[in-house]
Amino acid sequence: MAEELDNIEAFEAKETSRKLPVGWLILFWGLIIWGIYYFIVNNGRVSQSPPPLRGGD
């Protein structure tokens, strides 16, 4: 009985051991596509200049 529990390979599904679930693939490619879109849309909008200084009182 203990030898059966020690053999983890016997419990592994061989046909799906090298495949990713569809949800993970959708998340992975969706984040990549969103990142490209976000970069294209916001490229040049971000200003790196410091905020204006207040005048001396």
Sine and cosine of phi, psi and omega as CSV:
sin_phi,cos_phi,sin_psi,cos_psi,sin_omega,cos_omega
0.00,0.00,-0.72,0.69,-0.02,-1.00
-0.92,0.40,-0.56,0.83,0.02,-1.00
-0.92,0.40,-0.55,0.83,0.02,-1.00
-0.92,0.40,-0.64,0.77,0.00,-1.00
-0.96,0.29,-0.43,0.90,0.01,-1.00
-0.97,0.23,-0.35,0.94,-0.03,-1.00
-1.00,0.01,1.00,0.00,-0.07,-1.00
-0.94,0.35,-0.50,0.86,-0.04,-1.00
-0.89,0.45,-0.42,0.91,0.02,-1.00
-0.94,0.35,-0.41,0.91,-0.02,-1.00
-1.00,-0.05,-0.17,0.99,-0.06,-1.00
-0.98,0.18,0.68,-0.73,0.08,-1.00
-0.99,0.16,0.93,-0.37,-0.10,-0.99
-0.92,0.38,-0.61,0.79,-0.08,-1.00
-0.95,0.30,-0.38,0.93,-0.01,-1.00
-0.92,-0.40,0.19,0.98,-0.08,-1.00
-0.95,0.31,-0.36,0.93,-0.03,-1.00
-0.92,-0.38,0.19,0.98,-0.03,-1.00
-0.93,-0.37,0.57,-0.82,0.10,-1.00
-1.00,-0.03,0.56,-0.83,0.09,-1.00
-0.89,0.45,0.47,-0.89,-0.06,-1.00
-0.88,0.48,-0.62,0.79,0.00,-1.00
-0.87,0.49,-0.64,0.77,0.03,-1.00
-0.92,0.39,-0.62,0.79,0.03,-1.00
-0.91,0.41,-0.66,0.75,0.04,-1.00
-0.89,0.45,-0.69,0.73,0.03,-1.00
-0.89,0.45,-0.71,0.70,-0.03,-1.00
-0.87,0.50,-0.81,0.58,-0.04,-1.00
-0.94,0.34,-0.55,0.84,0.05,-1.00
-0.90,0.44,-0.66,0.75,0.03,-1.00
-0.92,0.38,-0.59,0.80,0.04,-1.00
-0.92,0.40,-0.72,0.69,0.00,-1.00
-0.90,0.43,-0.67,0.74,0.03,-1.00
-0.89,0.45,-0.64,0.77,0.01,-1.00
-0.90,0.45,-0.66,0.75,0.05,-1.00
-0.90,0.43,-0.71,0.70,0.03,-1.00
-0.87,0.49,-0.72,0.69,-0.03,-1.00
-0.88,0.48,-0.66,0.75,0.01,-1.00
-0.90,0.43,-0.68,0.73,-0.03,-1.00
-0.92,0.39,-0.69,0.72,-0.05,-1.00
-0.93,0.36,-0.66,0.75,-0.11,-0.99
-0.99,-0.14,0.10,0.99,0.02,-1.00
-0.93,0.36,0.88,-0.47,0.00,-1.00
0.99,-0.12,-0.23,0.97,0.01,-1.00
-0.99,0.15,-0.46,0.89,-0.08,-1.00
-0.99,0.17,0.85,-0.53,0.00,-1.00
-0.99,-0.12,0.73,-0.68,0.01,-1.00
-0.99,-0.16,0.13,0.99,0.00,-1.00
-0.97,0.24,0.54,-0.84,0.00,-1.00
-0.95,0.32,0.35,-0.94,0.04,-1.00
-0.91,0.41,0.44,-0.90,-0.03,-1.00
-0.91,0.42,0.58,-0.82,0.00,-1.00
-0.99,0.12,0.55,-0.84,0.06,-1.00
-0.98,0.19,0.55,-0.84,0.03,-1.00
-0.93,0.36,0.45,-0.89,0.02,-1.00
-0.94,0.35,0.66,-0.75,-0.01,-1.00
-1.00,0.04,0.00,0.00,0.00,0.00
